[in-house]
Amino acid sequence: MKAYILSIAGVILLSAVISVIAPSGKTGKFIKGTVRLFILAVMLAPLFGWVKKGEPPAISENAAISEDEGYLMACAELLATQDEREIEAYLREQFGVEGEVRVERGAEPTFPRKKICITLSGIIGEDGRIHIMTRVKEGVQQKFGGEVEVS
């Protein structure tokens, strides 16, 4: 499709240049007419392809549009990476702790957060660790949503 649009744009630009350069007499009219026919041929090129192959592809009201699974997965991974950075910054700002964050997003079109795994580091004392883990889990769940696992 991109090549088709670029070829139409190129032919139109070429015809504009030719119409400026062409002489004003009968020869100029012939050249301009030939260029117009060439533009028409370029615009109708997809129809020639359909005639060669048979009928044009039928467009049905019930036709299903398939999803590009690879593209959706790549988008989900990019969003998950962005989430990981945001959550790490949130942990530093809100709770003053460092941690490794891993986010799993679904490849559905809405890219829902499936699971957020947080591994906290640098916390001394078991009671303090349990308390901060509970606060982190509640805070992250409230702000970002999804299932949160803190260790």
C-alpha positions as CSV (number, residue, x, y, z in Angstrom):
1,M,0.0,0.0,0.0
2,K,2.8,2.4,0.9
3,A,4.6,1.7,-2.5
4,Y,1.3,2.3,-4.3
5,I,0.7,5.7,-2.6
6,L,4.4,6.7,-3.2
7,S,4.1,5.8,-6.9
8,I,1.0,7.9,-7.3
9,A,2.7,10.8,-5.6
10,G,5.8,10.4,-7.7
11,V,3.8,10.3,-10.9
12,I,1.8,13.4,-10.0
13,L,5.0,15.3,-9.1
14,L,6.5,14.2,-12.4
15,S,3.4,15.4,-14.3
16,A,3.6,18.8,-12.6
17,V,7.3,19.1,-13.7
18,I,6.5,18.0,-17.2
19,S,3.5,20.5,-17.5
20,V,5.9,23.3,-16.5
21,I,8.6,22.2,-18.9
22,A,6.4,21.1,-21.9
23,P,6.0,23.5,-24.8
24,S,2.6,25.3,-25.2
25,G,1.8,24.0,-28.7
26,K,0.3,20.7,-30.0
27,T,3.4,18.8,-28.8
28,G,2.9,20.1,-25.2
29,K,-0.8,19.0,-25.3
30,F,0.2,15.6,-26.5
31,I,2.9,15.2,-23.8
32,K,0.4,16.3,-21.1
33,G,-2.2,13.9,-22.3
34,T,0.3,11.1,-22.3
35,V,1.3,11.9,-18.8
36,R,-2.4,11.9,-17.7
37,L,-2.9,8.5,-19.2
38,F,0.2,7.3,-17.4
39,I,-1.2,8.6,-14.1
40,L,-4.5,6.8,-14.8
41,A,-2.6,3.6,-15.4
42,V,-0.7,3.9,-12.2
43,M,-3.9,4.5,-10.2
44,L,-5.6,1.5,-11.8
45,A,-2.6,-0.8,-11.3
46,P,-4.2,-2.7,-8.4
47,L,-7.2,-3.5,-10.6
48,F,-4.9,-5.1,-13.2
49,G,-3.5,-7.3,-10.4
50,W,-6.9,-8.4,-9.4
51,V,-7.9,-9.2,-13.0
52,K,-4.7,-11.3,-13.4
53,K,-5.4,-13.3,-10.2
54,G,-9.1,-13.5,-10.6
55,E,-11.7,-11.7,-8.6
56,P,-10.9,-9.0,-6.0
57,P,-10.9,-10.2,-2.4
58,A,-14.4,-10.3,-1.0
59,I,-15.1,-8.0,1.9
60,S,-17.6,-9.6,4.2
61,E,-19.4,-8.0,7.1
62,N,-18.7,-11.1,9.2
63,A,-15.0,-11.2,8.3
64,A,-12.7,-11.6,11.4
65,I,-9.7,-9.4,11.8
66,S,-6.8,-11.4,13.1
67,E,-4.5,-10.1,15.8
68,D,-0.7,-9.9,15.2
69,E,0.4,-11.9,18.2
70,G,4.1,-11.0,17.9
71,Y,3.3,-7.3,17.8
72,L,1.0,-7.5,20.8
73,M,3.7,-9.4,22.7
74,A,6.3,-6.8,21.9
75,C,4.0,-4.0,23.0
76,A,3.3,-5.9,26.2
77,E,7.0,-6.3,26.9
78,L,7.6,-2.6,26.3
79,L,4.8,-1.6,28.6
80,A,6.0,-4.1,31.3
81,T,9.5,-2.5,31.1
82,Q,8.1,0.9,31.5
83,D,6.0,-0.3,34.5
84,E,9.1,-1.9,36.1
85,R,10.9,1.5,36.0
86,E,7.8,3.4,37.4
87,I,7.3,0.9,40.2
88,E,11.0,1.0,41.2
89,A,10.8,4.8,41.3
90,Y,7.6,4.5,43.3
91,L,9.3,2.2,45.8
92,R,12.2,4.6,46.3
93,E,10.0,7.7,46.7
94,Q,7.1,6.3,48.7
95,F,8.8,3.7,50.9
96,G,12.5,4.5,50.7
97,V,13.4,1.0,49.6
98,E,15.2,-0.6,46.7
99,G,14.0,-3.6,44.9
100,E,14.0,-5.6,41.7
101,V,10.6,-5.5,39.9
102,R,9.3,-7.8,37.3
103,V,6.0,-7.1,35.6
104,E,4.0,-9.5,33.4
105,R,1.5,-8.0,31.0
106,G,-1.0,-9.9,28.9
107,A,-0.9,-9.8,25.1
108,E,-4.5,-8.9,24.9
109,P,-5.3,-5.5,23.2
110,T,-5.7,-3.8,26.6
111,F,-2.4,-5.2,27.9
112,P,-3.6,-5.9,31.4
113,R,-1.1,-6.3,34.2
114,K,-1.1,-10.0,35.1
115,K,1.4,-10.1,37.9
116,I,3.9,-7.8,39.6
117,C,6.8,-9.5,41.4
118,I,8.9,-7.4,43.7
119,T,12.1,-8.6,45.5
120,L,13.1,-6.1,48.2
121,S,16.7,-5.6,49.2
122,G,18.6,-4.0,52.0
123,I,16.0,-4.3,54.7
124,I,17.4,-5.3,58.1
125,G,15.3,-7.1,60.7
126,E,12.5,-9.6,60.1
127,D,9.7,-7.5,61.7
128,G,10.6,-4.5,59.7
129,R,10.8,-6.5,56.6
130,I,7.4,-8.1,57.1
131,H,5.9,-4.6,57.9
132,I,7.4,-2.9,54.8
133,M,6.5,-5.9,52.6
134,T,2.8,-5.6,53.6
135,R,2.9,-1.8,53.0
136,V,4.6,-2.2,49.6
137,K,2.1,-4.8,48.5
138,E,-0.9,-2.7,49.5
139,G,0.6,0.5,48.0
140,V,1.6,-1.1,44.7
141,Q,-1.7,-2.9,44.4
142,Q,-3.7,0.2,45.0
143,K,-1.6,2.4,42.6
144,F,-0.9,-0.1,39.8
145,G,-3.4,-2.9,40.1
146,G,-3.0,-6.5,39.3
147,E,-1.7,-9.4,41.4
148,V,1.3,-8.3,43.5
149,E,3.9,-10.6,45.0
150,V,6.5,-9.2,47.4
151,S,9.5,-11.2,48.7
